[in-house]
């Protein structure tokens, strides 16, 4: 039998992290109309009908403030070629326009915040509900529109094309390089 040892409930101390968070670049609009980009890893699908994503964020982050004020945001899904850029975005001073990260904004179809051209998938969302837990806010966003690179749909293995990546801890990340399928019984 394997030895089991206590594991802290403090996420800041997790190494290795048993709960991985895919990296996303969330775009919002600042109060002055300038775009804001922020890397986030606490985002997950929550419901099918209506289609909801959930985003965990600190109340003091510009992303949370912008979503609560404007009620709109875009979840942009980068490939691992943007891993360094995602980390650099977190260090940019505010305002943090998409262009400051060396990325290209594209108009969204249903919301004001832009898509990021270099990302491979985009989910246009509006604020559905929010819950607060101390300094943290959990934002439920209804997905109004989705866009994906045609190349992902044309690929033999779409996940090999997408090369999604997850935050581990510190400045470490992991990459999904291919999809695996279980054998039929």
Backbone as JSON Lines, residues from 0, in Angstrom:
{"i":0,"aa":"X","n":[0.85,-1.18,0.0],"ca":[0.0,0.0,0.0],"c":[0.89,1.24,0.0]}
{"i":1,"aa":"X","n":[0.46,2.26,-0.77],"ca":[1.2,3.52,-0.83],"c":[0.96,4.32,0.44]}
{"i":2,"aa":"X","n":[2.01,4.97,0.91],"ca":[1.87,5.83,2.08],"c":[1.14,7.11,1.69]}
{"i":3,"aa":"X","n":[0.15,7.52,2.48],"ca":[-0.6,8.76,2.28],"c":[-0.18,9.74,3.36]}
{"i":4,"aa":"X","n":[0.06,11.0,2.99],"ca":[0.48,12.01,3.95],"c":[-0.46,13.22,3.83]}
{"i":5,"aa":"X","n":[-0.59,14.0,4.88],"ca":[-1.46,15.18,4.82],"c":[-1.01,16.14,3.72]}
{"i":6,"aa":"X","n":[-2.0,16.81,3.12],"ca":[-1.76,17.76,2.03],"c":[-2.47,19.05,2.39]}
{"i":7,"aa":"X","n":[-1.78,20.17,2.34],"ca":[-2.35,21.46,2.73],"c":[-3.56,21.82,1.87]}
{"i":8,"aa":"X","n":[-4.51,22.49,2.48],"ca":[-5.66,23.0,1.72],"c":[-5.37,24.39,1.15]}
{"i":9,"aa":"X","n":[-4.2,24.95,1.43],"ca":[-3.81,26.26,0.92],"c":[-3.26,26.11,-0.49]}
{"i":10,"aa":"X","n":[-4.03,26.52,-1.49],"ca":[-3.65,26.39,-2.91],"c":[-2.28,26.99,-3.2]}
{"i":11,"aa":"X","n":[-1.91,28.06,-2.48],"ca":[-0.61,28.71,-2.71],"c":[0.56,27.77,-2.44]}
{"i":12,"aa":"X","n":[0.37,26.75,-1.62],"ca":[1.48,25.86,-1.27],"c":[1.47,24.56,-2.08]}
{"i":13,"aa":"X","n":[0.53,24.38,-2.96],"ca":[0.43,23.12,-3.69],"c":[1.56,22.94,-4.69]}
{"i":14,"aa":"X","n":[2.29,21.85,-4.51],"ca":[3.34,21.46,-5.44],"c":[3.58,19.98,-5.24]}
{"i":15,"aa":"X","n":[3.04,19.12,-6.08],"ca":[2.33,19.42,-7.31],"c":[0.87,19.81,-7.04]}
{"i":16,"aa":"X","n":[0.3,20.5,-7.99],"ca":[-1.09,20.92,-7.87],"c":[-2.0,19.79,-8.36]}
{"i":17,"aa":"X","n":[-2.93,19.31,-7.52],"ca":[-3.84,18.26,-7.97],"c":[-5.02,18.8,-8.77]}
{"i":18,"aa":"X","n":[-5.23,20.13,-8.76],"ca":[-6.31,20.75,-9.52],"c":[-5.69,21.71,-10.53]}
{"i":19,"aa":"X","n":[-5.62,21.26,-11.76],"ca":[-5.0,22.07,-12.8],"c":[-6.01,23.05,-13.38]}
{"i":20,"aa":"X","n":[-5.53,24.19,-13.8],"ca":[-6.38,25.2,-14.4],"c":[-5.87,25.58,-15.78]}
{"i":21,"aa":"X","n":[-6.69,25.36,-16.78],"ca":[-6.31,25.74,-18.14],"c":[-6.07,27.25,-18.19]}
{"i":22,"aa":"X","n":[-5.09,27.68,-18.97],"ca":[-4.79,29.11,-19.1],"c":[-5.66,29.71,-20.19]}
{"i":23,"aa":"X","n":[-6.26,30.86,-19.87],"ca":[-7.08,31.62,-20.79],"c":[-6.61,33.07,-20.78]}
{"i":24,"aa":"X","n":[-6.91,33.8,-21.82],"ca":[-6.69,35.24,-21.84],"c":[-8.07,35.89,-21.92]}
{"i":25,"aa":"X","n":[-8.45,36.56,-20.84],"ca":[-9.78,37.17,-20.75],"c":[-9.66,38.63,-21.15]}
{"i":26,"aa":"X","n":[-10.55,39.04,-22.05],"ca":[-10.58,40.44,-22.46],"c":[-11.86,41.09,-21.95]}
{"i":27,"aa":"X","n":[-11.69,42.31,-21.47],"ca":[-12.8,43.14,-20.98],"c":[-12.55,44.56,-21.48]}
{"i":28,"aa":"X","n":[-13.47,45.45,-21.15],"ca":[-13.33,46.86,-21.5],"c":[-13.24,47.67,-20.21]}
{"i":29,"aa":"X","n":[-12.18,48.46,-20.1],"ca":[-12.01,49.35,-18.94],"c":[-13.05,50.47,-19.0]}
{"i":30,"aa":"X","n":[-13.22,51.16,-17.89],"ca":[-14.2,52.24,-17.8],"c":[-13.95,53.34,-18.83]}
{"i":31,"aa":"X","n":[-12.69,53.55,-19.22],"ca":[-12.35,54.58,-20.2],"c":[-12.47,54.08,-21.64]}
{"i":32,"aa":"X","n":[-12.93,52.85,-21.84],"ca":[-13.13,52.3,-23.17],"c":[-11.94,51.55,-23.73]}
{"i":33,"aa":"X","n":[-10.81,51.54,-23.02],"ca":[-9.61,50.82,-23.46],"c":[-9.78,49.34,-23.11]}
{"i":34,"aa":"X","n":[-9.28,48.47,-23.99],"ca":[-9.38,47.03,-23.72],"c":[-8.47,46.64,-22.57]}
{"i":35,"aa":"X","n":[-8.8,45.55,-21.92],"ca":[-7.99,44.99,-20.84],"c":[-7.81,43.51,-21.12]}
{"i":36,"aa":"X","n":[-6.58,43.03,-20.96],"ca":[-6.27,41.61,-21.13],"c":[-5.71,41.09,-19.82]}
{"i":37,"aa":"X","n":[-6.13,39.87,-19.45],"ca":[-5.62,39.27,-18.22],"c":[-5.59,37.75,-18.37]}
{"i":38,"aa":"X","n":[-4.48,37.13,-17.96],"ca":[-4.43,35.67,-17.95],"c":[-5.21,35.15,-16.75]}
{"i":39,"aa":"X","n":[-6.0,34.12,-16.97],"ca":[-6.79,33.51,-15.89],"c":[-6.73,32.0,-16.04]}
{"i":40,"aa":"X","n":[-6.77,31.3,-14.92],"ca":[-6.76,29.84,-14.98],"c":[-7.91,29.22,-14.2]}
{"i":41,"aa":"X","n":[-8.7,30.01,-13.53],"ca":[-9.84,29.47,-12.79],"c":[-11.11,29.71,-13.59]}
{"i":42,"aa":"X","n":[-11.23,28.99,-14.71],"ca":[-12.41,29.08,-15.57],"c":[-12.82,27.66,-15.93]}
{"i":43,"aa":"X","n":[-14.12,27.4,-15.88],"ca":[-14.61,26.07,-16.22],"c":[-16.04,26.16,-16.72]}
{"i":44,"aa":"X","n":[-16.44,25.18,-17.54],"ca":[-17.83,25.06,-17.97],"c":[-18.66,24.68,-16.75]}
{"i":45,"aa":"X","n":[-19.83,25.28,-16.61],"ca":[-20.67,25.03,-15.43],"c":[-22.02,24.45,-15.76]}
{"i":46,"aa":"X","n":[-22.62,24.82,-16.88],"ca":[-23.98,24.36,-17.21],"c":[-24.16,24.37,-18.72]}
{"i":47,"aa":"X","n":[-25.09,23.51,-19.18],"ca":[-25.38,23.41,-20.61],"c":[-26.5,24.34,-21.07]}
{"i":48,"aa":"X","n":[-27.53,24.52,-20.22],"ca":[-28.69,25.28,-20.65],"c":[-29.18,26.19,-19.53]}
{"i":49,"aa":"X","n":[-28.81,27.46,-19.51],"ca":[-28.05,28.13,-20.55],"c":[-26.57,27.73,-20.46]}
{"i":50,"aa":"X","n":[-25.81,27.91,-21.56],"ca":[-24.39,27.56,-21.52],"c":[-23.64,28.56,-20.64]}
{"i":51,"aa":"X","n":[-23.12,28.07,-19.51],"ca":[-22.46,28.94,-18.54],"c":[-21.02,28.51,-18.29]}
{"i":52,"aa":"X","n":[-20.13,29.5,-18.21],"ca":[-18.78,29.3,-17.71],"c":[-18.71,29.98,-16.36]}
{"i":53,"aa":"X","n":[-17.77,29.53,-15.55],"ca":[-17.54,30.18,-14.26],"c":[-16.08,30.62,-14.22]}
{"i":54,"aa":"X","n":[-15.86,31.83,-13.7],"ca":[-14.54,32.41,-13.59],"c":[-14.33,32.86,-12.16]}
{"i":55,"aa":"X","n":[-13.24,32.4,-11.56],"ca":[-12.88,32.84,-10.21],"c":[-11.84,33.95,-10.31]}
{"i":56,"aa":"X","n":[-12.02,35.01,-9.52],"ca":[-11.14,36.18,-9.64],"c":[-11.17,36.96,-8.33]}
{"i":57,"aa":"X","n":[-10.15,37.73,-8.1],"ca":[-10.11,38.61,-6.95],"c":[-10.96,39.85,-7.26]}
{"i":58,"aa":"X","n":[-11.75,40.31,-6.3],"ca":[-12.6,41.51,-6.48],"c":[-11.79,42.73,-6.93]}
{"i":59,"aa":"X","n":[-10.54,42.8,-6.49],"ca":[-9.73,43.98,-6.79],"c":[-9.13,43.94,-8.19]}
{"i":60,"aa":"X","n":[-9.15,42.79,-8.86],"ca":[-8.59,42.7,-10.21],"c":[-9.43,43.52,-11.18]}
{"i":61,"aa":"X","n":[-8.76,44.15,-12.12],"ca":[-9.44,44.95,-13.13],"c":[-10.45,44.12,-13.9]}
{"i":62,"aa":"X","n":[-10.11,42.85,-14.15],"ca":[-11.02,41.96,-14.89],"c":[-12.36,41.85,-14.18]}
{"i":63,"aa":"X","n":[-12.35,41.57,-12.88],"ca":[-13.59,41.45,-12.12],"c":[-14.36,42.77,-12.13]}
{"i":64,"aa":"X","n":[-13.66,43.86,-11.89],"ca":[-14.33,45.17,-11.86],"c":[-14.97,45.49,-13.21]}
{"i":65,"aa":"X","n":[-14.25,45.18,-14.3],"ca":[-14.8,45.46,-15.63],"c":[-16.02,44.6,-15.93]}
{"i":66,"aa":"X","n":[-15.96,43.33,-15.57],"ca":[-17.1,42.43,-15.85],"c":[-18.32,42.86,-15.04]}
{"i":67,"aa":"X","n":[-18.11,43.18,-13.79],"ca":[-19.23,43.59,-12.94],"c":[-19.85,44.89,-13.45]}
{"i":68,"aa":"X","n":[-19.01,45.83,-13.91],"ca":[-19.52,47.11,-14.42],"c":[-20.17,46.96,-15.8]}
{"i":69,"aa":"X","n":[-19.46,46.33,-16.75],"ca":[-19.95,46.29,-18.14],"c":[-20.83,45.08,-18.44]}
{"i":70,"aa":"X","n":[-20.68,44.02,-17.62],"ca":[-21.45,42.78,-17.76],"c":[-21.05,41.97,-18.99]}
{"i":71,"aa":"X","n":[-19.82,42.21,-19.54],"ca":[-19.37,41.49,-20.73],"c":[-17.91,41.1,-20.61]}
{"i":72,"aa":"X","n":[-17.55,39.98,-21.26],"ca":[-16.15,39.56,-21.33],"c":[-16.01,38.5,-22.41]}
{"i":73,"aa":"X","n":[-14.76,38.28,-22.84],"ca":[-14.46,37.23,-23.8],"c":[-13.4,36.32,-23.19]}
{"i":74,"aa":"X","n":[-13.64,35.02,-23.26],"ca":[-12.67,34.01,-22.86],"c":[-11.95,33.57,-24.13]}
{"i":75,"aa":"X","n":[-10.68,33.95,-24.25],"ca":[-9.86,33.6,-25.4],"c":[-8.98,32.42,-25.01]}
{"i":76,"aa":"X","n":[-8.93,31.4,-25.86],"ca":[-8.19,30.17,-25.56],"c":[-6.91,30.14,-26.39]}
{"i":77,"aa":"X","n":[-5.76,30.37,-25.73],"ca":[-4.5,30.35,-26.46],"c":[-3.93,28.93,-26.55]}
{"i":78,"aa":"X","n":[-3.05,28.75,-27.53],"ca":[-2.23,27.54,-27.58],"c":[-0.96,27.79,-26.79]}
{"i":79,"aa":"X","n":[-0.16,26.75,-26.6],"ca":[1.04,26.9,-25.78],"c":[2.08,27.82,-26.4]}
{"i":80,"aa":"X","n":[1.93,28.19,-27.68],"ca":[2.85,29.16,-28.27],"c":[2.7,30.53,-27.61]}
{"i":81,"aa":"X","n":[1.62,30.75,-26.88],"ca":[1.4,32.02,-26.17],"c":[1.65,31.91,-24.67]}
{"i":82,"aa":"X","n":[2.29,30.83,-24.22],"ca":[2.51,30.66,-22.78],"c":[3.32,31.81,-22.19]}
{"i":83,"aa":"X","n":[4.43,32.16,-22.8],"ca":[5.25,33.26,-22.26],"c":[4.46,34.57,-22.28]}
{"i":84,"aa":"X","n":[3.7,34.79,-23.33],"ca":[2.88,36.0,-23.43],"c":[1.86,36.06,-22.31]}
{"i":85,"aa":"X","n":[1.25,34.92,-21.99],"ca":[0.26,34.89,-20.9],"c":[0.89,35.34,-19.58]}
{"i":86,"aa":"X","n":[2.09,34.85,-19.29],"ca":[2.76,35.25,-18.05],"c":[3.13,36.72,-18.1]}
{"i":87,"aa":"X","n":[3.58,37.21,-19.26],"ca":[3.95,38.62,-19.4],"c":[2.74,39.53,-19.22]}
{"i":88,"aa":"X","n":[1.57,39.09,-19.64],"ca":[0.35,39.91,-19.49],"c":[0.1,40.25,-18.03]}
{"i":89,"aa":"X","n":[0.36,39.3,-17.15],"ca":[0.11,39.52,-15.72],"c":[1.0,40.63,-15.16]}
{"i":90,"aa":"X","n":[2.15,40.87,-15.79],"ca":[3.09,41.88,-15.3],"c":[2.92,43.24,-15.97]}
{"i":91,"aa":"X","n":[2.03,43.33,-16.96],"ca":[1.82,44.62,-17.63],"c":[1.15,45.61,-16.68]}
{"i":92,"aa":"X","n":[1.53,46.88,-16.74],"ca":[0.85,47.88,-15.91],"c":[-0.53,48.2,-16.49]}
{"i":93,"aa":"X","n":[-1.41,48.69,-15.65],"ca":[-2.74,49.1,-16.12],"c":[-2.67,50.52,-16.63]}
{"i":94,"aa":"X","n":[-3.41,50.89,-17.69],"ca":[-4.32,50.02,-18.4],"c":[-3.53,48.97,-19.18]}
{"i":95,"aa":"X","n":[-4.18,47.86,-19.43],"ca":[-3.52,46.71,-20.03],"c":[-4.2,46.36,-21.35]}
{"i":96,"aa":"X","n":[-4.05,47.2,-22.38],"ca":[-4.71,46.9,-23.65],"c":[-4.11,45.67,-24.33]}
{"i":97,"aa":"X","n":[-4.91,45.03,-25.15],"ca":[-4.48,43.82,-25.87],"c":[-3.18,44.08,-26.62]}
{"i":98,"aa":"X","n":[-3.08,45.23,-27.27],"ca":[-1.89,45.56,-28.07],"c":[-0.63,45.63,-27.22]}
{"i":99,"aa":"X","n":[-0.73,45.99,-25.94],"ca":[0.44,46.07,-25.06],"c":[1.09,44.71,-24.87]}
{"i":100,"aa":"X","n":[0.31,43.65,-25.08],"ca":[0.84,42.29,-24.97],"c":[1.39,41.8,-26.31]}
{"i":101,"aa":"X","n":[1.37,42.68,-27.32],"ca":[1.84,42.29,-28.64],"c":[0.83,41.44,-29.4]}
{"i":102,"aa":"X","n":[-0.44,41.51,-28.99],"ca":[-1.5,40.7,-29.6],"c":[-2.45,41.59,-30.4]}
{"i":103,"aa":"X","n":[-3.27,40.96,-31.2],"ca":[-4.14,41.68,-32.13],"c":[-5.61,41.54,-31.73]}
{"i":104,"aa":"X","n":[-6.28,42.65,-31.42],"ca":[-7.71,42.58,-31.11],"c":[-8.54,42.44,-32.39]}
{"i":105,"aa":"X","n":[-9.58,41.62,-32.31],"ca":[-10.55,41.47,-33.4],"c":[-11.93,41.76,-32.84]}
{"i":106,"aa":"X","n":[-12.83,42.34,-33.61],"ca":[-14.17,42.62,-33.09],"c":[-14.91,41.32,-32.77]}
{"i":107,"aa":"X","n":[-15.59,41.34,-31.65],"ca":[-16.49,40.24,-31.29],"c":[-17.83,40.49,-31.98]}
{"i":108,"aa":"X","n":[-18.67,39.47,-32.03],"ca":[-19.97,39.62,-32.71],"c":[-21.09,40.02,-31.76]}
{"i":109,"aa":"X","n":[-20.99,39.68,-30.47],"ca":[-22.11,39.89,-29.55],"c":[-21.78,40.77,-28.34]}
{"i":110,"aa":"X","n":[-20.47,41.02,-28.09],"ca":[-20.08,41.81,-26.93],"c":[-19.02,42.83,-27.34]}
{"i":111,"aa":"X","n":[-18.78,43.82,-26.49],"ca":[-17.81,44.87,-26.8],"c":[-16.35,44.43,-26.66]}
{"i":112,"aa":"X","n":[-15.98,43.63,-25.65],"ca":[-14.57,43.23,-25.55],"c":[-14.13,42.44,-26.79]}
{"i":113,"aa":"X","n":[-12.87,42.61,-27.19],"ca":[-12.41,41.97,-28.42],"c":[-12.0,40.51,-28.24]}
{"i":114,"aa":"X","n":[-11.99,39.82,-29.37],"ca":[-11.33,38.53,-29.47],"c":[-9.83,38.82,-29.64]}
{"i":115,"aa":"X","n":[-9.0,37.83,-29.38],"ca":[-7.56,37.95,-29.62],"c":[-7.23,37.05,-30.8]}
{"i":116,"aa":"X","n":[-6.79,37.66,-31.9],"ca":[-6.56,36.93,-33.14],"c":[-5.64,35.72,-32.96]}
{"i":117,"aa":"X","n":[-4.6,35.85,-32.16],"ca":[-3.62,34.79,-32.0],"c":[-4.14,33.59,-31.2]}
{"i":118,"aa":"X","n":[-5.26,33.75,-30.52],"ca":[-5.87,32.64,-29.78],"c":[-6.65,31.76,-30.76]}
{"i":119,"aa":"X","n":[-7.01,30.56,-30.33],"ca":[-7.58,29.57,-31.24],"c":[-9.08,29.34,-31.06]}
{"i":120,"aa":"X","n":[-9.59,29.71,-29.89],"ca":[-11.02,29.58,-29.6],"c":[-11.41,30.82,-28.79]}
{"i":121,"aa":"X","n":[-12.67,31.25,-28.95],"ca":[-13.15,32.45,-28.26],"c":[-14.59,32.22,-27.82]}
{"i":122,"aa":"X","n":[-14.9,32.6,-26.58],"ca":[-16.25,32.51,-26.05],"c":[-16.69,33.9,-25.62]}
{"i":123,"aa":"X","n":[-17.71,34.43,-26.28],"ca":[-18.24,35.75,-25.95],"c":[-19.3,35.57,-24.86]}
{"i":124,"aa":"X","n":[-19.12,36.27,-23.75],"ca":[-19.96,36.03,-22.57],"c":[-20.54,37.31,-21.98]}
{"i":125,"aa":"X","n":[-21.68,37.14,-21.32],"ca":[-22.26,38.22,-20.51],"c":[-22.41,37.71,-19.08]}
{"i":126,"aa":"X","n":[-22.38,38.64,-18.15],"ca":[-22.52,38.31,-16.74],"c":[-23.92,37.75,-16.48]}
{"i":127,"aa":"X","n":[-23.97,36.57,-15.91],"ca":[-25.23,35.92,-15.58],"c":[-25.53,36.07,-14.08]}
{"i":128,"aa":"X","n":[-24.47,35.86,-13.28],"ca":[-24.62,35.92,-11.83],"c":[-23.22,36.01,-11.23]}
{"i":129,"aa":"X","n":[-23.14,36.51,-10.0],"ca":[-21.86,36.51,-9.29],"c":[-22.08,36.17,-7.82]}
{"i":130,"aa":"X","n":[-21.08,35.54,-7.25],"ca":[-21.08,35.19,-5.83],"c":[-19.76,35.67,-5.24]}
{"i":131,"aa":"X","n":[-19.8,36.23,-4.05],"ca":[-18.59,36.72,-3.41],"c":[-18.22,35.84,-2.23]}
{"i":132,"aa":"X","n":[-16.91,35.64,-2.07],"ca":[-16.33,34.88,-0.97],"c":[-15.13,35.67,-0.48]}
{"i":133,"aa":"X","n":[-15.34,36.55,0.49],"ca":[-14.24,37.38,0.98],"c":[-13.72,38.26,-0.14]}
{"i":134,"aa":"X","n":[-12.42,38.14,-0.43],"ca":[-11.81,38.94,-1.49],"c":[-12.02,38.36,-2.88]}
{"i":135,"aa":"X","n":[-12.62,37.18,-2.95],"ca":[-12.79,36.51,-4.23],"c":[-14.23,36.63,-4.72]}
{"i":136,"aa":"X","n":[-14.37,36.66,-6.05],"ca":[-15.68,36.67,-6.68],"c":[-15.72,35.53,-7.68]}
{"i":137,"aa":"X","n":[-16.84,34.85,-7.73],"ca":[-17.08,33.81,-8.72],"c":[-18.1,34.38,-9.69]}
{"i":138,"aa":"X","n":[-17.68,34.49,-10.95],"ca":[-18.51,35.1,-11.99],"c":[-19.04,34.01,-12.91]}
{"i":139,"aa":"X","n":[-20.36,33.96,-13.04],"ca":[-20.99,33.05,-13.99],"c":[-21.25,33.85,-15.25]}
{"i":140,"aa":"X","n":[-20.74,33.36,-16.37],"ca":[-20.94,34.04,-17.63],"c":[-21.73,33.18,-18.59]}
{"i":141,"aa":"X","n":[-22.75,33.76,-19.21],"ca":[-23.5,33.04,-20.22],"c":[-22.79,33.19,-21.56]}
{"i":142,"aa":"X","n":[-22.52,32.08,-22.23],"ca":[-21.86,32.09,-23.53],"c":[-22.9,32.46,-24.58]}
{"i":143,"aa":"X","n":[-22.67,33.59,-25.25],"ca":[-23.58,34.05,-26.3],"c":[-23.12,33.62,-27.69]}
{"i":144,"aa":"X","n":[-21.8,33.5,-27.88],"ca":[-21.25,33.14,-29.18],"c":[-19.9,32.47,-28.97]}
{"i":145,"aa":"X","n":[-19.56,31.58,-29.89],"ca":[-18.26,30.92,-29.87],"c":[-17.64,30.96,-31.25]}
{"i":146,"aa":"X","n":[-16.33,31.09,-31.3],"ca":[-15.57,31.1,-32.55],"c":[-14.37,30.2,-32.36]}
{"i":147,"aa":"X","n":[-14.04,29.41,-33.39],"ca":[-12.88,28.52,-33.34],"c":[-12.14,28.6,-34.67]}
{"i":148,"aa":"X","n":[-10.84,28.41,-34.64],"ca":[-10.05,28.36,-35.87],"c":[-10.55,27.2,-36.73]}
{"i":149,"aa":"X","n":[-10.77,27.44,-37.99],"ca":[-11.18,26.39,-38.92],"c":[-10.16,25.25,-38.92]}
{"i":150,"aa":"X","n":[-8.88,25.59,-38.76],"ca":[-7.82,24.56,-38.76],"c":[-8.03,23.53,-37.66]}
{"i":151,"aa":"X","n":[-8.61,23.94,-36.54],"ca":[-8.88,22.98,-35.46],"c":[-9.93,21.97,-35.91]}
{"i":152,"aa":"X","n":[-10.93,22.45,-36.63],"ca":[-11.99,21.56,-37.1],"c":[-11.51,20.65,-38.23]}
{"i":153,"aa":"X","n":[-10.54,21.13,-39.01],"ca":[-10.01,20.35,-40.12],"c":[-8.93,19.34,-39.69]}
{"i":154,"aa":"X","n":[-8.36,19.52,-38.51],"ca":[-7.24,18.68,-38.06],"c":[-7.71,17.26,-37.75]}
{"i":155,"aa":"X","n":[-6.85,16.3,-38.02],"ca":[-7.13,14.91,-37.66],"c":[-7.31,14.8,-36.15]}
{"i":156,"aa":"X","n":[-6.48,15.51,-35.41],"ca":[-6.59,15.57,-33.95],"c":[-6.69,17.04,-33.55]}
{"i":157,"aa":"X","n":[-7.92,17.53,-33.32],"ca":[-8.09,18.95,-32.97],"c":[-7.29,19.38,-31.75]}
{"i":158,"aa":"X","n":[-7.11,18.47,-30.78],"ca":[-6.36,18.83,-29.58],"c":[-4.88,19.02,-29.87]}
{"i":159,"aa":"X","n":[-4.35,18.28,-30.82],"ca":[-2.96,18.49,-31.24],"c":[-2.81,19.87,-31.85]}
{"i":160,"aa":"X","n":[-3.83,20.33,-32.57],"ca":[-3.8,21.68,-33.13],"c":[-3.95,22.73,-32.03]}
{"i":161,"aa":"X","n":[-4.91,22.55,-31.13],"ca":[-5.18,23.55,-30.1],"c":[-4.03,23.72,-29.13]}
{"i":162,"aa":"X","n":[-3.35,22.62,-28.76],"ca":[-2.24,22.65,-27.8],"c":[-2.6,23.48,-26.56]}
{"i":163,"aa":"X","n":[-3.72,23.12,-25.95],"ca":[-4.19,23.77,-24.74],"c":[-3.14,23.59,-23.64]}
{"i":164,"aa":"X","n":[-3.04,24.57,-22.75],"ca":[-2.07,24.41,-21.67],"c":[-2.68,24.8,-20.33]}
{"i":165,"aa":"X","n":[-2.15,24.18,-19.29],"ca":[-2.68,24.37,-17.94],"c":[-1.61,24.93,-17.02]}
{"i":166,"aa":"X","n":[-2.07,25.73,-16.07],"ca":[-1.21,26.27,-15.03],"c":[-0.94,25.16,-14.02]}
{"i":167,"aa":"X","n":[0.31,24.98,-13.66],"ca":[0.67,24.01,-12.62],"c":[0.92,24.77,-11.32]}
{"i":168,"aa":"X","n":[2.09,25.38,-11.19],"ca":[2.38,26.29,-10.09],"c":[3.62,27.09,-10.46]}
{"i":169,"aa":"X","n":[3.79,28.23,-9.81],"ca":[4.93,29.09,-10.15],"c":[4.86,29.49,-11.61]}
{"i":170,"aa":"X","n":[5.94,29.28,-12.32],"ca":[5.99,29.6,-13.75],"c":[5.99,28.33,-14.59]}
{"i":171,"aa":"X","n":[5.31,27.29,-14.08],"ca":[5.24,26.01,-14.78],"c":[3.86,25.81,-15.42]}
{"i":172,"aa":"X","n":[3.87,25.15,-16.57],"ca":[2.62,24.81,-17.24],"c":[2.77,23.45,-17.9]}
{"i":173,"aa":"X","n":[1.64,22.85,-18.21],"ca":[1.62,21.57,-18.92],"c":[0.81,21.73,-20.19]}
{"i":174,"aa":"X","n":[1.13,20.92,-21.21],"ca":[0.51,21.05,-22.53],"c":[-0.23,19.76,-22.9]}
{"i":175,"aa":"X","n":[-1.42,19.91,-23.48],"ca":[-2.14,18.78,-24.04],"c":[-1.68,18.67,-25.49]}
{"i":176,"aa":"X","n":[-0.92,17.64,-25.79],"ca":[-0.32,17.49,-27.11],"c":[-1.15,16.63,-28.06]}
{"i":177,"aa":"X","n":[-2.03,15.81,-27.54],"ca":[-2.83,14.93,-28.39],"c":[-3.99,14.41,-27.56]}
{"i":178,"aa":"X","n":[-4.98,13.91,-28.27],"ca":[-6.11,13.26,-27.62],"c":[-5.89,11.76,-27.63]}
{"i":179,"aa":"X","n":[-6.32,11.1,-26.62],"ca":[-6.27,9.64,-26.53],"c":[-7.69,9.12,-26.42]}
{"i":180,"aa":"X","n":[-7.95,7.98,-27.0],"ca":[-9.29,7.4,-26.94],"c":[-9.21,6.03,-26.31]}
{"i":181,"aa":"X","n":[-10.13,5.76,-25.4],"ca":[-10.21,4.43,-24.79],"c":[-10.76,3.45,-25.81]}
{"i":182,"aa":"X","n":[-10.29,2.23,-25.73],"ca":[-10.77,1.19,-26.64],"c":[-12.22,0.86,-26.31]}
{"i":183,"aa":"X","n":[-12.99,0.57,-27.34],"ca":[-14.38,0.15,-27.13],"c":[-14.39,-1.23,-26.5]}
{"i":184,"aa":"X","n":[-15.33,-1.47,-25.62],"ca":[-15.43,-2.79,-24.96],"c":[-16.12,-3.79,-25.83]}
